[in-house]
């Protein structure tokens, strides 16, 4: 009988460990997501902030996909930095690392490329109803009401970005 009790206790411990592992895995997977006031997901930013599409406050959202190995991305980033800085009253610029790096590796890449705008820790493409083209750089222009307005493929200039933002504001 003692052996049966010992086996039962071991089985219960194993089940508890398995359940705890599943809970921890779910928490890790959902760590970057929180529910917004309107039920839409909010996305964590590399700087500790959170992006909520319902809080664009009349601004256009510019989502730029970049990668450390992408030469055209390197040329486009200064243009995006200027847009984010000079037009912050009209535009919110955020980036998405195409290779989905995070942590210290992401911090190093942001520094190497001199990216001055926040980077999303999760790709918002599904939330925006977009399927990536696989071409970099790629920039999504999201109207102030949260609708995907335009997809720009290839490197952009400050002028082309401003034109897309102006169109999204109409």
N, C-alpha and C positions, 0 to 999 in steps of 0.2 A: 504494500500500500504506500509506503514511504517513497518508493521509486516512482509510482504513478503521480504522487503529489509533486515530486521534483520535476518530472517531465511536464506536468501541467503548468507549473510555475515558469519553467523555461519557455514554453510555448507562449504564454501570456506576455512575458518580457519581449520575445521576438516580435509579436504582433504590435506591442506598444512602440518598439523601435521602428518598425515598418511604418506605422501611422505617423509617427513624429517625422520620419524622413519625407513622407509625402507632403505633410504640412509645410516643412521647411522648404521643399522644392517649390511648392506653390507660392510661398511668400517671396522666394527669390525671383521667380518668373514675373510676379505681379508687382514687384518692388517699385518699378518706375511708373506705375499707373495708379491714378486715384480718380474717383468719380467726381465730375464737375457738378455745379448746381443744376444744370439743365440735363444731366444724365450723360453728356458727352465726356469722353475721357480727357484727362489732362496729362500732359507729358512732362516728365522731369527734364531739367536742363543741367548741363555740366557745371554751371555756376551755383547750383543749389536751388534755383528758382523753378517755377512750374509754368508751362504754357497752357493756357485755357482759351480755346478759340472763341468762347463767348465773351471774352474780355479784351477783344482787340480795340475797343473804344474808338471806332471809326477809322482805324488804321488798316492798311493793307499788310498782309503777312507775306513775306518773301522767304521761301524755304529753299535753301541751296544744298545740293548734294555734291560732296567733294571727296577727294582721296589724296593721300600724301604723294602717290606715284603719278598723279594726273597733272601733266604739264599745263594744259589749258586752265585747270583749276587754279594753279599757282598764279597765272596772269589775271584771272578774274577776281581773286580774293581782295586785292586792294580796291577794286571798284565797289564790291559789296561793303567793305569797311567804310568807304566814303558815303555810300547810300545810307548805311545804318547811322552814321554820325551826323551827316548833314540834313537828313530828312526824317529824323526820329519822331517828329510830330505827325508824319503821314504814314510811316512804314515801321514794321517790326521785322528785322532780318534775323533769321536763325539758320543754322547749318545742320546737316546730317552727314555723319561720316559714313561713306559708302561701304567701308570694310567693317563697320560695326565695332570698332575698337572702343575701349572705355578705360577708365582709371588713369593710371600714370602714362600709359601709352597714348591715350587721347590727349592728355595735357601736353606731352612732348610734341605731338603733331600740331596742336593748336599754336604752340609757341614757335615751332619751326616755320609754319606758314604765316605767322603774325595775324592770325584770325582774331578780330576784336569783337565779334558778335557771338552770342550764346550758341551752343551746340546742343541739339536734342539728344537725349540718351536712348530714344526709341524712334523709329521711323514712323511718321504720321501718315504715310501714303494711304493706308487702308481707311483711316479716319476721314481722309479727304476724297476718297473714291478714286484714287490714282494707282495705276500700275506703272512701275518704273520702266523707262525705255532701255536702261542698261548703258546709256551713253552719258559720259561725264564731260564737263559739268552739266547738271540739269537743275533748273530752277523752277519752282512752283510759285505762281502768283495767286494768292488767295484774297478774295474781296473782303471788305470789312464785315459782311454778313456770314463769313465762313465758307462760302462756295469757292471751289477751285475755278479760277477764272482763266488761267493760261499756263501752259507748260513751255518753258524756254529751253531749248536743247543747244548745247555748245556754249562757249564763253561769251559773256555779256559785257557791255561797256556801261559806264554810268548813265549815258544817254539812253541806251536801250532799256535799261532797268527802270529809269524814270518814266519812259514812255509806257511801259507795261503797267507800272503803278498808276499812272494817270488814267489809263484805260480801265483799270479795275475799280477806280474811285467813281466812275460814272454810273 
